Amino acid sequence: MLPTPQQISGKSKEKLACQYLESRGFQLIERNYYCRRGEIDLIMRDRDYLVFIEVRYRKNDRFGSALESINYHKQQRLIFTARHYLQQTRTPLASRFDVVAISGNDANLSINWIENAFGT
């Protein structure tokens, strides 16, 4: 099945977020980690931290901002998925959740990186 335009756009924004964080010294570990209850867009290393990163894109704020779309239920799914990843990999690093919110059109994108956006 062919990907939808939204899926193509989403993947391109995830790639942009990854490049943005790599330019700040992050190292990519994994993209699109899935388990039965959720997905984590990017898993990266930032010095002594394993960072679980949610990438959100909104062309405009008509239906809420990219940050507003990460509600309590979304956070709980991310936390569950991160715990699953940690159990599977037994990674000894401390971890945190970051959010990269991207807004605007392709000609004028704004990137907002929130470090340690929420906790467990």
SERO-4910 file (N, C-alpha, C, O; in steps of 0.05 Angstrom, whole numbers):
BEGIN
 pado doro    nc1    nc2    nc3   cac1   cac2   cac3    cc1    cc2    cc3    oc1    oc2    oc3
  Met    A     17    -23      0      0      0      0     18     25      0     38     26     15
  Leu    A     11     45    -16     26     69    -18     21     87      6     -1     88     17
  Pro    A     42    101     15     38    119     38     21    143     30     21    152      7
  Thr    A      6    154     50    -11    177     45      7    202     45     29    202     55
  Pro    A     -3    224     34     12    249     35     19    258     64     40    269     69
  Gln    A      0    252     83      6    259    111     29    242    122     45    252    137
  Gln    A     30    216    115     51    199    124     78    208    112     98    208    126
  Ile    A     78    216     87    102    226     74    112    251     88    136    255     94
  Ser    A     93    270     93    100    294    107    110    289    135    130    301    144
  Gly    A     97    270    149    106    263    177    134    252    177    150    260    194
  Lys    A    140    235    158    167    223    157    188    245    151    210    244    162
  Ser    A    181    264    134    200    285    127    205    303    151    227    313    155
  Lys    A    184    307    167    188    324    191    204    309    213    219    321    227
  Glu    A    200    283    215    217    267    233    246    268    224    264    271    241
  Lys    A    251    267    199    278    269    188    290    296    195    313    298    203
  Leu    A    274    317    191    283    344    197    290    347    227    310    358    234
  Ala    A    273    336    244    277    337    273    303    322    280    319    331    297
  Cys    A    307    299    268    331    283    273    356    299    265    376    300    280
  Gln    A    356    311    242    379    327    233    384    351    251    406    358    258
  Tyr    A    362    364    260    364    386    279    378    378    304    396    392    314
  Leu    A    370    355    316    382    346    341    410    335    337    427    339    354
  Glu    A    415    322    314    443    313    308    462    337    306    485    335    314
  Ser    A    452    359    296    469    383    294    475    395    321    493    411    324
  Arg    A    461    386    342    466    394    369    480    372    386    481    373    410
  Gly    A    490    352    372    507    332    385    493    306    392    505    288    403
  Phe    A    467    303    386    453    279    392    462    257    372    470    262    350
  Gln    A    460    232    381    466    209    364    440    192    361    427    185    381
  Leu    A    433    187    336    409    171    331    414    141    339    434    130    332
  Ile    A    395    130    354    396    102    361    375     86    346    381     65    335
  Glu    A    351     97    345    329     83    331    307    102    322    302    122    336
  Arg    A    295     96    299    272    111    290    247     93    292    248     69    288
  Asn    A    224    105    298    198     92    297    198     65    312    193     44    300
  Tyr    A    204     66    338    203     42    354    174     37    361    160     54    372
  Tyr    A    165     12    355    137      4    360    135    -17    381    153    -35    383
  Cys    A    114    -16    397    105    -38    413     75    -38    412     63    -21    398
  Arg    A     62    -56    425     33    -59    421     16    -35    429     -6    -32    419
  Arg    A     26    -17    446     10      6    455     20     32    444      8     53    451
  Gly    A     41     33    428     50     59    419     75     58    402     86     37    395
  Glu    A     84     82    395    107     86    378    122    110    389    111    129    398
  Ile    A    149    108    387    166    131    393    180    138    367    192    121    354
  Asp    A    178    164    360    188    173    334    218    170    332    229    158    313
  Leu    A    232    180    352    262    179    352    272    171    380    261    180    400
  Ile    A    292    154    380    307    149    405    335    157    399    348    147    381
  Met    A    345    175    416    372    186    411    387    187    437    376    186    459
  Arg    A    413    190    434    431    194    458    440    222    458    450    233    438
  Asp    A    438    235    482    448    262    487    466    260    511    457    259    534
  Arg    A    492    258    506    512    254    527    505    230    544    507    207    533
  Asp    A    497    233    569    492    211    586    462    204    588    454    190    607
  Tyr    A    446    213    570    418    208    570    408    193    545    418    198    523
  Leu    A    390    176    550    375    163    528    350    180    525    335    183    545
  Val    A    345    191    502    323    211    499    302    199    480    308    191    457
  Phe    A    277    198    490    254    190    474    241    215    463    233    233    479
  Ile    A    239    217    437    231    242    424    206    238    409    203    221    391
  Glu    A    186    255    415    161    257    400    163    281    381    168    303    390
  Val    A    158    276    356    158    297    336    129    303    328    114    285    321
  Arg    A    122    328    330     94    336    323     96    359    303    112    377    305
  Tyr    A     79    357    283     78    377    262     50    388    258     31    372    258
  Arg    A     47    414    256     22    427    250     28    449    230     46    466    234
  Lys    A     13    449    208     16    470    188      7    497    200     19    518    194
  Asn    A    -14    496    216    -24    520    230    -37    511    256    -39    487    262
  Asp    A    -44    531    272    -55    525    299    -86    525    300    -98    526    321
  Arg    A    -98    522    277   -127    523    276   -140    502    294   -161    507    306
  Phe    A   -128    479    295   -139    457    312   -121    453    337   -122    431    348
  Gly    A   -106    472    345    -88    470    367    -59    467    357    -54    458    335
  Ser    A    -41    476    374    -13    475    367     -2    446    368    -15    428    378
  Ala    A     22    443    357     35    417    358     39    408    387     36    385    394
  Leu    A     47    427    404     51    420    432     26    412    446     25    394    463
  Glu    A      4    426    440    -22    420    453    -32    393    445    -49    381    460
  Ser    A    -22    382    424    -32    355    415    -20    332    431    -29    309    428
  Ile    A     -1    338    449     11    317    465     -4    318    492      7    329    512
  Asn    A    -27    306    493    -43    306    517    -35    284    536    -16    269    531
  Tyr    A    -49    282    558    -42    262    579    -42    234    568    -24    218    574
  His    A    -62    227    552    -63    199    541    -40    193    522    -29    171    522
  Lys    A    -32    213    506     -9    209    488     16    206    505     33    189    499
  Gln    A     19    222    526     43    219    544     44    192    556     65    180    558
  Gln    A     21    181    565     20    155    577     28    133    557     42    114    565
  Arg    A     20    135    532     28    116    512     58    117    507     71     97    504
  Leu    A     69    142    506     98    145    503    113    133    526    134    120    522
  Ile    A    104    138    550    117    127    574    116     96    574    136     83    579
  Phe    A     93     85    567     91     56    565    111     44    545    125     25    550
  Thr    A    112     57    521    129     48    500    159     50    508    175     33    502
  Ala    A    166     72    521    193     76    530    201     55    551    223     44    550
  Arg    A    183     49    569    188     28    588    193      1    575    210    -15    582
  His    A    177     -5    554    180    -29    539    207    -30    526    221    -50    527
  Tyr    A    215     -8    514    242     -6    501    264    -11    522    282    -27    517
  Leu    A    262      2    545    282     -1    566    284    -30    576    306    -40    582
  Gln    A    261    -43    578    261    -71    587    274    -89    566    288   -108    573
  Gln    A    269    -83    541    280   -100    519    310    -96    516    324   -115    510
  Thr    A    320    -72    520    348    -65    514    365    -65    539    390    -67    537
  Arg    A    353    -62    562    367    -60    587    389    -38    586    411    -42    595
  Thr    A    382    -16    575    400      7    572    406     19    600    387     25    614
  Pro    A    431     23    607    437     33    634    436     63    637    441     74    658
  Leu    A    429     77    616    429    106    616    404    117    629    383    105    629
  Ala    A    406    141    641    382    155    650    367    164    625    379    166    604
  Ser    A    341    168    628    325    175    604    308    199    609    302    206    632
  Arg    A    298    211    587    280    233    589    263    234    563    269    220    544
  Phe    A    242    251    564    225    254    541    228    283    531    223    302    545
  Asp    A    235    286    505    236    312    492    215    313    471    205    292    461
  Val    A    207    337    464    188    341    442    200    360    422    212    381    430
  Val    A    197    354    397    204    373    376    178    380    361    166    363    348
  Ala    A    170    405    365    145    415    352    153    431    328    168    451    330
  Ile    A    142    423    305    148    437    280    122    449    270    101    436    269
  Ser    A    123    474    262     99    487    252    106    504    228    129    512    223
  Gly    A     85    511    212     88    527    189     88    511    163     84    486    164
  Asn    A     91    524    141     92    510    116    121    505    108    139    515    121
  Asp    A    125    489     88    152    480     81    171    503     74    195    500     77
  Ala    A    160    525     65    177    548     59    185    564     84    204    580     83
  Asn    A    171    561    106    175    577    130    169    560    155    149    565    168
  Leu    A    187    541    160    183    523    183    195    535    209    216    548    208
  Ser    A    182    529    231    192    537    257    195    512    273    177    495    275
  Ile    A    219    509    286    225    485    302    227    494    331    242    512    338
  Asn    A    212    481    348    212    486    377    219    460    391    203    442    392
  Trp    A    243    460    403    252    436    417    248    440    447    259    459    459
  Ile    A    234    422    460    229    424    489    243    400    502    235    377    498
  Glu    A    264    406    516    279    386    530    265    378    556    255    396    571
  Asn    A    264    353    562    251    343    586    223    353    588    215    365    609
  Ala    A    207    348    567    180    360    564    161    349    585    143    364    593
  Phe    A    163    324    592    146    313    613    160    289    625    180    279    614
  Gly    A    151    280    648    164    258    662    146    234    665    123    234    657
  Thr    A    157    214    679    142    189    683    127    190    709    113    171    715
***
